[in-house]
């Protein structure tokens, strides 16, 4: 009975976010069909074509398909007990929870953090340039009452 509930599938077409649920085209046992793509809570992806999937016949109904996509051939090397969040198509974009207890964020691409405020607690080290290109401080009038121009950079 289980062999009819769980099957290997190959993702054959990228999905769109135009529908209520994430659906992608899959191929299994010589058939092509749409399948609901399943991700852990709070995560979402658009699995590229030729990726592998584990497909389930939900409720025993072969027409009610749900697939968990994965890319076993594009994964980071991990030590025992380590966990990683990574981009299968960009091998140098990894967030790794290391066995040592440290967290490694590795990228050879630019990383953008967009937030109204960012707070760091602890020691902050920078190996390289720290560039402040938009930060300004306004100054009060001097002792003669003359207005002062804004100061650029960190003080």
C-alpha positions as CSV (number, residue, x, y, z in Angstrom):
1,X,0.0,0.0,0.0
2,X,2.8,2.4,0.8
3,X,4.3,2.1,-2.6
4,X,1.2,3.8,-4.0
5,X,1.2,6.6,-1.4
6,X,4.9,7.7,-1.7
7,X,6.7,8.1,-5.1
8,X,9.8,9.7,-6.5
9,X,9.1,12.6,-8.9
10,X,11.1,14.9,-11.1
11,X,10.1,18.6,-11.1
12,X,9.7,19.5,-14.7
13,X,8.5,23.1,-14.6
14,X,9.0,26.1,-12.3
15,X,5.9,27.4,-10.5
16,X,4.3,30.9,-10.3
17,X,3.0,32.8,-7.3
18,X,-0.2,33.6,-9.2
19,X,-2.2,30.9,-7.5
20,X,-3.5,30.5,-3.9
21,X,-1.1,27.6,-3.3
22,X,2.4,26.8,-4.7
23,X,1.9,24.3,-7.5
24,X,4.6,23.0,-9.9
25,X,4.6,20.5,-12.7
26,X,6.1,17.1,-11.9
27,X,6.8,13.9,-13.8
28,X,6.5,10.4,-12.2
29,X,6.1,6.9,-13.6
30,X,5.8,8.3,-17.1
31,X,3.0,10.7,-16.2
32,X,3.1,14.6,-16.0
33,X,0.8,16.4,-13.6
34,X,0.6,19.4,-11.3
35,X,1.5,18.9,-7.6
36,X,1.2,21.1,-4.5
37,X,4.7,21.9,-3.3
38,X,5.2,21.5,0.4
39,X,7.7,23.4,2.5
40,X,8.3,23.8,6.3
41,X,6.3,26.5,8.0
42,X,7.7,29.9,7.2
43,X,9.7,28.8,4.2
44,X,8.9,28.9,0.5
45,X,10.8,28.1,-2.7
46,X,10.3,27.7,-6.4
47,X,12.1,24.4,-7.2
48,X,14.0,24.5,-10.5
49,X,13.3,22.0,-13.2
50,X,15.2,18.6,-13.0
51,X,15.2,18.7,-9.2
52,X,14.1,15.6,-7.3
53,X,10.9,15.4,-5.3
54,X,9.3,13.1,-2.9
55,X,5.6,12.9,-3.9
56,X,2.7,11.8,-1.7
57,X,-0.8,10.7,-2.6
58,X,-2.6,12.6,0.1
59,X,-5.4,10.5,1.7
60,X,-4.5,7.6,-0.6
61,X,-5.9,9.6,-3.6
62,X,-3.3,9.5,-6.5
63,X,-4.9,12.7,-7.9
64,X,-4.3,14.6,-4.7
65,X,-0.5,15.1,-5.0
66,X,1.8,16.9,-2.6
67,X,5.6,17.1,-3.3
68,X,8.6,18.0,-1.2
69,X,11.3,19.1,-3.6
70,X,15.0,18.9,-2.9
71,X,18.3,19.0,-4.6
72,X,20.6,16.3,-3.2
73,X,23.3,16.9,-5.7
74,X,23.7,20.6,-4.7
75,X,24.2,20.5,-0.9
76,X,26.9,21.9,1.4
77,X,29.3,19.5,3.1
78,X,28.3,19.2,6.8
79,X,29.9,17.6,9.8
80,X,27.9,15.3,12.1
81,X,25.2,17.3,13.9
82,X,25.4,20.4,11.6
83,X,22.4,22.1,10.0
84,X,22.4,24.4,7.0
85,X,20.0,26.7,5.1
86,X,21.4,27.2,1.6
87,X,20.6,28.0,-2.0
88,X,21.0,24.9,-4.1
89,X,21.9,27.0,-7.2
90,X,24.3,29.3,-5.5
91,X,26.8,27.0,-3.7
92,X,28.5,29.8,-1.8
93,X,25.3,31.2,-0.2
94,X,25.0,29.2,3.1
95,X,23.8,29.8,6.7
96,X,25.4,27.0,8.7
97,X,24.8,26.1,12.3
98,X,28.1,24.5,13.0
99,X,28.9,21.6,15.3
100,X,31.2,24.0,17.3
101,X,28.1,26.0,18.3
102,X,29.0,28.9,16.0
103,X,26.9,30.2,13.2
104,X,28.5,30.8,9.8
105,X,27.0,33.0,7.1
106,X,28.9,32.5,3.9
107,X,28.4,34.4,0.7
108,X,30.5,35.6,-2.3
109,X,27.6,37.9,-3.1
110,X,26.4,41.2,-1.6
111,X,24.2,40.7,1.5
112,X,21.5,43.4,2.1
113,X,19.9,43.9,5.5
114,X,16.8,46.1,5.2
115,X,15.3,47.2,8.5
116,X,14.4,50.5,10.1
117,X,16.8,49.7,12.9
118,X,19.5,47.1,13.4
119,X,20.9,46.2,16.8
120,X,24.0,44.3,17.6
121,X,24.8,43.1,21.1
122,X,28.4,42.1,21.8
123,X,31.6,42.9,20.1
124,X,31.3,44.0,16.5
125,X,34.4,43.4,14.3
126,X,35.0,44.5,10.7
127,X,37.8,43.0,8.7
128,X,37.8,45.5,5.8
129,X,36.3,48.9,5.1
130,X,33.4,50.3,7.0
131,X,31.7,52.8,4.7
132,X,29.1,55.3,5.9
133,X,27.7,57.0,2.8
134,X,24.4,58.5,4.0
135,X,24.8,59.1,7.7
136,X,24.7,62.8,8.8
137,X,24.6,64.6,12.1
138,X,23.0,68.0,12.4
139,X,24.7,70.6,14.6
140,X,23.2,73.3,16.7
141,X,24.1,77.0,16.1
142,X,27.5,78.0,17.4
143,X,28.1,80.4,20.3
144,X,27.6,83.4,18.0
145,X,24.2,82.0,16.8
146,X,25.6,81.1,13.4
147,X,24.0,78.0,11.8
148,X,26.3,75.1,11.1
149,X,26.3,72.5,8.2
150,X,25.5,68.9,8.8
151,X,28.5,66.6,9.6
152,X,28.9,63.6,7.3
153,X,30.2,60.3,8.8
154,X,30.1,58.7,12.2
155,X,31.2,60.7,15.2
